[in-house]
Amino acid sequence: MNEEDLGKSIQHARQSAGLTQQELCQKAELSYSTLAKIERGAIKSPSIFTIQRLAQVLGIDLNELVGNSGAHKQADNPKKRSKTGIRFVYFDVNGCLLKFFHKAFTKLSADTGLGSEAVESAFWHYNDAVCRGEITLDDFNNRFSEKLNIPKINWMDYYLDAVEPVVEMQEFVKWTADNYLVGLLSNIMPGFIDGLKQRQLIPDVHYDVIIDSSEVGALKPEAKIYEVAQERCGVPANEILLVDDSRTNLMAAEHMGWHVLWFDDFEAKESVERIRSSLEPEVTSAPAPETANFAG
Protein backbone atom coordinates (compact mmCIF):
# COMPACT_ATOMS: atom_id res chain seq x y z
CA MET A 1 0.00 0.00 0.00
CA ASN A 2 1.51 3.35 -1.03
CA GLU A 3 0.86 6.77 0.52
CA GLU A 4 -2.09 7.47 -1.78
CA ASP A 5 -3.74 4.15 -0.92
CA LEU A 6 -3.06 4.75 2.76
CA GLY A 7 -4.74 8.14 2.51
CA LYS A 8 -7.80 6.60 0.87
CA SER A 9 -7.91 3.92 3.56
CA ILE A 10 -7.88 6.53 6.32
CA GLN A 11 -10.48 8.62 4.54
CA HIS A 12 -12.76 5.59 4.11
CA ALA A 13 -12.35 4.60 7.77
CA ARG A 14 -13.09 8.17 8.88
CA GLN A 15 -16.21 8.39 6.74
CA SER A 16 -17.37 4.97 7.93
CA ALA A 17 -17.01 6.27 11.49
CA GLY A 18 -19.17 9.26 10.57
CA LEU A 19 -16.45 11.80 11.33
CA THR A 20 -15.48 14.94 9.47
CA GLN A 21 -11.80 15.75 9.05
CA GLN A 22 -12.11 18.44 11.71
CA GLU A 23 -13.75 16.04 14.18
CA LEU A 24 -11.06 13.40 13.64
CA CYS A 25 -8.35 16.03 14.07
CA GLN A 26 -9.82 17.09 17.39
CA LYS A 27 -10.14 13.53 18.67
CA ALA A 28 -6.63 12.58 17.52
CA GLU A 29 -5.13 15.94 18.57
CA LEU A 30 -3.73 16.30 15.06
CA SER A 31 -3.50 19.41 12.90
CA TYR A 32 -6.07 19.75 10.13
CA SER A 33 -3.38 20.38 7.51
CA THR A 34 -1.52 17.19 8.47
CA LEU A 35 -4.61 15.00 8.22
CA ALA A 36 -5.63 16.58 4.92
CA LYS A 37 -2.18 15.91 3.48
CA ILE A 38 -2.18 12.31 4.72
CA GLU A 39 -5.59 11.67 3.15
CA ARG A 40 -4.32 13.14 -0.14
CA GLY A 41 -1.23 10.95 0.02
CA ALA A 42 0.93 14.08 0.06
CA ILE A 43 3.12 12.99 3.01
CA LYS A 44 5.75 10.42 2.14
CA SER A 45 6.10 7.70 4.80
CA PRO A 46 3.93 9.39 7.46
CA SER A 47 4.93 8.81 11.08
CA ILE A 48 3.92 5.38 12.37
CA PHE A 49 2.95 7.07 15.64
CA THR A 50 0.49 9.36 13.86
CA ILE A 51 -1.06 6.43 12.00
CA GLN A 52 -1.30 4.44 15.23
CA ARG A 53 -3.13 7.33 16.85
CA LEU A 54 -5.58 7.61 13.95
CA ALA A 55 -6.24 3.87 14.04
CA GLN A 56 -6.84 4.06 17.79
CA VAL A 57 -9.32 6.93 17.47
CA LEU A 58 -11.09 5.26 14.53
CA GLY A 59 -11.32 2.02 16.50
CA ILE A 60 -9.69 -0.20 13.90
CA ASP A 61 -6.62 -2.41 13.83
CA LEU A 62 -3.41 -0.72 12.67
CA ASN A 63 -2.62 -3.53 10.22
CA GLU A 64 -6.07 -3.22 8.71
CA LEU A 65 -5.51 0.50 8.21
CA VAL A 66 -2.01 0.48 6.75
CA GLY A 67 -1.39 -3.03 5.44
CA ASN A 68 2.13 -2.92 4.04
CA SER A 69 2.27 0.85 3.56
CA GLY A 70 5.36 3.02 3.85
CA ALA A 71 4.32 3.97 7.36
CA HIS A 72 5.90 0.69 8.49
CA LYS A 73 9.32 1.78 7.27
CA GLN A 74 10.12 3.55 10.49
CA ALA A 75 9.19 0.51 12.57
CA ASP A 76 11.17 -1.79 10.28
CA ASN A 77 14.21 0.50 10.41
CA PRO A 78 14.50 1.52 14.08
CA LYS A 79 16.64 4.51 14.95
CA LYS A 80 19.48 4.55 17.46
CA ARG A 81 19.49 4.90 21.22
CA SER A 82 22.07 7.06 22.97
CA LYS A 83 24.28 5.85 25.80
CA THR A 84 21.97 7.72 28.17
CA GLY A 85 18.88 6.04 26.71
CA ILE A 86 17.61 8.83 24.44
CA ARG A 87 15.59 7.73 21.40
CA PHE A 88 13.51 10.83 20.59
CA VAL A 89 14.74 14.44 20.34
CA TYR A 90 12.40 17.44 20.43
CA PHE A 91 13.79 20.75 19.16
CA ASP A 92 12.41 24.15 20.07
CA VAL A 93 12.01 26.52 17.09
CA ASN A 94 12.46 30.18 18.09
CA GLY A 95 15.83 30.73 19.73
CA CYS A 96 17.02 27.24 18.82
CA LEU A 97 16.51 26.51 15.12
CA LEU A 98 15.95 30.20 14.39
CA LYS A 99 17.48 33.40 15.61
CA PHE A 100 14.70 35.20 17.41
CA PHE A 101 12.45 37.62 15.59
CA HIS A 102 13.24 40.94 17.34
CA LYS A 103 14.19 42.41 13.95
CA ALA A 104 10.48 42.22 13.10
CA PHE A 105 9.71 44.68 15.91
CA THR A 106 12.35 47.07 14.58
CA LYS A 107 10.96 46.85 11.04
CA LEU A 108 7.37 47.35 12.16
CA SER A 109 8.45 50.29 14.31
CA ALA A 110 10.19 51.87 11.32
CA ASP A 111 7.21 51.25 9.01
CA THR A 112 4.69 52.76 11.41
CA GLY A 113 6.77 55.48 13.03
CA LEU A 114 5.88 54.07 16.44
CA GLY A 115 8.36 53.49 19.22
CA SER A 116 9.79 50.00 19.70
CA GLU A 117 8.50 49.88 23.26
CA ALA A 118 4.91 50.49 22.12
CA VAL A 119 5.17 47.86 19.39
CA GLU A 120 6.61 45.17 21.67
CA SER A 121 4.17 45.94 24.49
CA ALA A 122 1.19 45.56 22.15
CA PHE A 123 2.61 42.36 20.67
CA TRP A 124 3.17 40.57 23.97
CA HIS A 125 -0.29 41.61 25.12
CA TYR A 126 -1.84 39.10 22.68
CA ASN A 127 0.98 36.67 21.93
CA ASP A 128 0.07 34.00 24.48
CA ALA A 129 -3.57 33.94 23.40
CA VAL A 130 -2.79 33.29 19.74
CA CYS A 131 0.01 30.81 20.49
CA ARG A 132 -2.38 28.90 22.75
CA GLY A 133 -5.01 28.87 20.00
CA GLU A 134 -7.48 30.94 22.01
CA ILE A 135 -7.70 33.46 19.16
CA THR A 136 -7.00 33.09 15.44
CA LEU A 137 -4.12 34.71 13.61
CA ASP A 138 -6.60 37.13 12.00
CA ASP A 139 -7.89 38.03 15.46
CA PHE A 140 -4.32 38.63 16.60
CA ASN A 141 -3.54 40.86 13.61
CA ASN A 142 -6.72 42.87 14.19
CA ARG A 143 -6.15 43.33 17.90
CA PHE A 144 -2.45 44.07 17.46
CA SER A 145 -3.13 46.77 14.87
CA GLU A 146 -6.03 48.24 16.86
CA LYS A 147 -3.83 48.46 19.94
CA LEU A 148 -1.28 50.39 17.88
CA ASN A 149 -4.00 52.40 16.12
CA ILE A 150 -2.68 51.50 12.66
CA PRO A 151 -4.17 49.72 9.61
CA LYS A 152 -4.28 45.94 9.83
CA ILE A 153 -0.88 44.30 9.59
CA ASN A 154 0.22 40.81 8.58
CA TRP A 155 2.47 39.70 11.42
CA MET A 156 3.45 36.45 9.70
CA ASP A 157 5.11 38.39 6.89
CA TYR A 158 7.09 40.49 9.37
CA TYR A 159 8.09 37.35 11.27
CA LEU A 160 9.14 35.28 8.24
CA ASP A 161 11.10 38.19 6.79
CA ALA A 162 12.95 38.73 10.08
CA VAL A 163 13.93 35.26 11.32
CA GLU A 164 17.19 33.66 10.27
CA PRO A 165 18.24 30.02 10.59
CA VAL A 166 20.84 29.16 13.20
CA VAL A 167 23.44 27.89 10.73
CA GLU A 168 25.07 25.46 13.15
CA MET A 169 21.75 23.69 13.67
CA GLN A 170 20.99 23.02 10.01
CA GLU A 171 23.31 20.06 9.46
CA PHE A 172 23.07 18.95 13.07
CA VAL A 173 19.31 18.48 12.92
CA LYS A 174 19.78 16.48 9.71
CA TRP A 175 22.35 14.30 11.46
CA THR A 176 19.99 13.84 14.39
CA ALA A 177 17.09 12.88 12.09
CA ASP A 178 19.31 10.29 10.40
CA ASN A 179 20.09 8.65 13.71
CA TYR A 180 17.16 9.36 16.05
CA LEU A 181 13.45 10.06 16.01
CA VAL A 182 12.98 13.84 15.95
CA GLY A 183 10.22 16.37 16.45
CA LEU A 184 9.45 20.05 16.94
CA LEU A 185 7.98 21.37 20.19
CA SER A 186 7.21 25.06 19.89
CA ASN A 187 5.18 27.90 21.33
CA ILE A 188 4.14 29.33 17.99
CA MET A 189 1.29 30.99 16.10
CA PRO A 190 -1.08 29.09 13.78
CA GLY A 191 0.40 28.30 10.36
CA PHE A 192 3.88 29.58 11.15
CA ILE A 193 5.57 26.16 11.01
CA ASP A 194 4.15 25.56 7.53
CA GLY A 195 5.36 29.03 6.55
CA LEU A 196 8.85 28.26 7.84
CA LYS A 197 8.92 25.02 5.88
CA GLN A 198 7.79 26.72 2.67
CA ARG A 199 10.58 29.30 2.97
CA GLN A 200 13.06 26.57 3.94
CA LEU A 201 13.93 28.39 7.15
CA ILE A 202 13.99 25.24 9.27
CA PRO A 203 15.94 22.06 8.46
CA ASP A 204 14.33 20.03 5.67
CA VAL A 205 14.01 16.66 7.41
CA HIS A 206 11.18 14.28 8.23
CA TYR A 207 9.80 15.32 11.62
CA ASP A 208 8.21 12.31 13.30
CA VAL A 209 6.06 14.58 15.48
CA ILE A 210 5.30 18.31 15.39
CA ILE A 211 3.83 19.82 18.54
CA ASP A 212 2.39 23.24 17.69
CA SER A 213 1.13 25.04 20.80
CA SER A 214 -1.70 26.72 18.87
CA GLU A 215 -3.05 23.27 17.92
CA VAL A 216 -2.50 21.63 21.31
CA GLY A 217 -4.08 24.53 23.21
CA ALA A 218 -1.24 24.82 25.71
CA LEU A 219 2.11 26.56 26.03
CA LYS A 220 5.45 25.50 27.43
CA PRO A 221 6.02 25.28 30.38
CA GLU A 222 2.44 24.05 31.02
CA ALA A 223 2.25 20.32 31.77
CA LYS A 224 -0.37 19.61 29.09
CA ILE A 225 1.89 20.35 26.14
CA TYR A 226 4.56 17.95 27.43
CA GLU A 227 1.95 15.27 28.10
CA VAL A 228 0.67 15.54 24.52
CA ALA A 229 4.22 15.56 23.16
CA GLN A 230 5.12 12.42 25.10
CA GLU A 231 1.96 10.60 24.03
CA ARG A 232 2.46 11.41 20.36
CA CYS A 233 6.12 10.46 20.19
CA GLY A 234 5.29 7.05 21.62
CA VAL A 235 8.38 6.57 23.80
CA PRO A 236 8.80 6.69 27.60
CA ALA A 237 9.69 9.97 29.31
CA ASN A 238 13.23 8.84 30.11
CA GLU A 239 13.92 8.30 26.38
CA ILE A 240 13.02 11.87 25.32
CA LEU A 241 15.42 14.81 25.02
CA LEU A 242 14.23 18.43 24.78
CA VAL A 243 16.60 21.02 23.31
CA ASP A 244 15.32 24.49 24.20
CA ASP A 245 16.66 27.99 24.88
CA SER A 246 14.37 28.58 27.89
CA ARG A 247 15.50 27.20 31.23
CA THR A 248 11.90 27.44 32.52
CA ASN A 249 10.70 25.20 29.68
CA LEU A 250 13.56 22.77 30.30
CA MET A 251 12.84 22.50 34.02
CA ALA A 252 9.20 21.66 33.27
CA ALA A 253 10.31 18.93 30.85
CA GLU A 254 12.80 17.60 33.39
CA HIS A 255 9.98 17.45 35.94
CA MET A 256 8.20 15.13 33.47
CA GLY A 257 11.23 12.83 33.52
CA TRP A 258 12.71 13.97 30.19
CA HIS A 259 16.36 14.60 29.39
CA VAL A 260 16.99 18.31 28.77
CA LEU A 261 19.73 20.47 27.26
CA TRP A 262 19.90 24.24 27.11
CA PHE A 263 20.66 25.81 23.73
CA ASP A 264 22.48 29.15 23.63
CA ASP A 265 22.29 30.73 20.16
CA PHE A 266 25.08 33.14 21.15
CA GLU A 267 27.33 30.09 21.56
CA ALA A 268 25.65 27.90 18.94
CA LYS A 269 28.70 25.85 18.01
CA GLU A 270 29.47 24.97 21.59
CA SER A 271 25.80 24.14 22.23
CA VAL A 272 25.69 21.80 19.23
CA GLU A 273 28.78 19.97 20.46
CA ARG A 274 27.21 19.48 23.89
CA ILE A 275 24.04 18.05 22.33
CA ARG A 276 25.99 15.83 19.96
CA SER A 277 28.01 14.48 22.87
CA SER A 278 24.83 13.61 24.77
CA LEU A 279 23.54 11.75 21.69
CA GLU A 280 26.55 9.49 21.33
CA PRO A 281 24.94 6.16 20.40
CA GLU A 282 25.18 3.22 22.72
CA VAL A 283 27.62 0.58 21.55
CA THR A 284 26.20 -2.86 21.04
CA SER A 285 28.85 -5.50 21.26
CA ALA A 286 29.00 -7.93 18.38
CA PRO A 287 28.42 -11.58 19.25
CA ALA A 288 31.63 -13.54 19.80
CA PRO A 289 32.58 -15.65 16.77
CA GLU A 290 31.92 -19.32 17.10
CA THR A 291 35.02 -21.50 17.49
CA ALA A 292 35.30 -24.81 15.76
CA ASN A 293 35.16 -27.87 17.94
CA PHE A 294 37.90 -30.28 16.90
CA ALA A 295 37.38 -32.70 19.74
CA GLY A 296 37.16 -36.28 18.56
N, C-alpha and C positions, 0 to 999 in steps of 0.2 A: 504494500500500500504506500503510495507516494504522498507528498504533502497535500496535493489537491484532493485525493481520495480521502485522506484523513479529515480535511476540512469538511467535505460533504458528509462524512460519517458523523462528525460532531454536530453539524447543522441538523441532520436527520434526527439524531438523538435528542437534541434540544427541542425541536418541533414536536417530536413524539411526547416529550414531557410537558408540552404546552407552555414553554417559556419563550419570552422574547430574548433578544441578545442582551438588552439592558438588564432584564431580570436575572439571567444567568450570570452576568458580570457581577451583579450585586451579591448573589449567593456564593460565587466562587472568589469574591474579592479580587477580581481581575479587571484591568482597564478595558473599556469598550473598544479602543483601537486595536488592542492585542487580540481580543476575541474575533473581531471582524477580519483581521489579517489571517488568523489561523483558519477561519472558515473559508476564506478565499484561497487558501493554500499559498499565501504570500510569505510565510515564515518558513525558512528552510530548517528542517530538523528542530521543531519546537521543543522546549524544555520538557523532559519526561515528568518533572514535578508539576508543571502546569497541566499537562494532559491527565495526570493522576488526579489532580484536584477537580478537573472538569468531570472525569468519570465518576468520582465520588459524589459530587453534587447531583449529577444526572442519574445516579443510582444504577449504573451498569458496570460490568466487569471491564477492567482496563484492556485486557486482551481482545475483548469483543469490540472495543472502541478503536484500537489502533492496529490490531493484527500484526503485521510485520512492517509497520511504517518506520520512517526515519527517526521517529521519536525514541525508538529503542537504541539508537546508536550510542547515546550517552551512557545508558545502562550497560551496554555491551563493551564499551571502552571506558572503564572507570578512570577517573583522574587520580592524582597522587594524594598522599597524606604527608604532612610535614612531620618532623621529629617530635613536635609538640602536639601532634594530633589534629592539626588544622586540615580541613577538606574544602571548606567554602570561605571565600573572601568577599566581603561587602566593601565597596568603595563609596565614600562620600563624593559629591560632585563639586559644589562650590567650595573653593579653598583647598581642594585636594586634586581633582582632575582639571579644574579650571582656576585661574587667578580670579579673585573675587571681582565683582562688577561695580566697584566704586567709580570707575570712569564713567559709567552711565549717569550717575548723579551729576558729575561735572558737566557732561554734555547737555543734559536736560536743563541744568542751571544756566548754561550759556545760551541755549536756545530760547529760554523763557525770560531771561533777565532777572530771575529770582535768585536769592541767596542759597548757597548750598545747604545751610542749616534748615531752611524752610522746606526745601525739596526732600531732604533725608527724613525730617520729622514727619512729613505727610506720608512718605513711603512706609515707614515702619509702623505707622498708625494702622495700616490695613494689611501688612504683609502676612502676619500669622493667619488671619482669617482666610485669605486666598490660598495660602500654602496648606491649610488644613481642609480645604474644599468647602468651607462654610459659605463662601461667595464665589461667583464665577470670575474668570479673568476680565470679562467685560464689565462686571460690577466693580472690580478693583480699578480698572482704568477710569471708569466714570467717577468713582469716589475720590481717587487720587487727583484727578484733574479738577474736580469741584473744590477739593480742599485747597488747591493751589490757585483756584479761580482762573484757570486757563482752559482753552479748548481741549477736547478729549485727546489723550495721547495713547500711543501704542507702546506699552512698557516692554513687551517682548522684543520689539525691534531695537530699543535702546539697550536692552540686556544682551541680545545676541551680537550686536555690533561692538559691545564693550568687552565681553569676556575673551580671555585668551587661554589656550591650552597650557597646562604645566608640561613643558617639553619632556622633562625627565620621566613623567608618568606614562607617556604615550607607548613606548616600547615595553615598559615594565608591565603595564596592564595586559599587553598582548602576551608577554611571557607568562604572566599569571594565568591567563585564560587557557593557554596551551597546557598548563600543568595542573590547574585546580578549577573547581567550580567557582564562578564569579558572579557578582551581582552589583547593582547600584542601590544605595539606600540614602535618599536625599529629601531634605525639606525643600520643596520646589513648587513652583506654580504650575497650573494645568497646561499641558501641551509643551512645556519647555524642554523636556527630555527629547521628544520627537524633533523639536526645532534644532537642538544641539546635534542630533544625529544627522539631520538633513544638511547642516552646514559643516559636518565632519569636525566638530569641535571637541568631541569626546572620542576615545579610542574605538576604532571600528572592529569590535570583537562580538562574539555571541555572548550575550549576558543571560545566564541561566534564570535569573530572577531580577526584576526591576521593582523596587519599592518606592513609589511616588507618594509623598505625603498627602498630596491633594486628592489622591484616589483612595488611600487608606483611611483618611479622616483623622489623622493624628500626626503630631510632630515629634521628632527627637527633641528632648530626651524622655518623652512620655512612654510608659511601658507598652502601650498598645502597638506602637509601630514596630517595636522589637519582637513582640509576640507574633505579629503577622509575618514579619521577615523570617523568623525562625521556622514557622509553620510552612511557609512557601518554599524555603530552600531544602527542607526535608532531611536535615541532618541535626544531630543533638547540639545543644548549646556549646558544649566544650569542644566542638569541631568547627566553630565559626570564628572568623577574625573580622573585626571592623577596623577599617583605616579611615580616620576622621581628623579634622583639624580642630574640633571642639572638645576640650577636656570634659566638659559637662556631658556631652553625648557619649563619650567613651566610658565615663564612670557608670552611666545608666546601663550601657551594654555589658560592662564587666559585672554589674549587679545581677544581670540575667545569666551569668556564667560563661559569657563569650570571652575570647581573646581580644585584646584591643591594642592598637598602636597609634600614637599621635603623629600626624603629618604636619610638617612645618614647611609651607611653600617658600619661605625665605631661605631655607636650607634644604631644598628639594632633593638634591643629590644625596646628601647624607641621610635624609629620611627614607629614600628609596633603598639605600643599602641596608638600613636597619630592617625594613620590611622583608627584603629579599633574604636576609640572614634568618629571619624568623620562619621563613617558608622553605628552608632547606629540607628537601624530602627525606623521609625516613629511609634507611638502607635495609633492604631485605636481603638476607644472606642467601646465596645460591645453595641448593642442596648439594651435599658432598657427593662426589662421583663414586659410583659403585666400584668395588675392587673385585677382581676375578678371584674365584675360589679354586685353587689348584690342588686342594686336598684330595687324596685318592680315596 
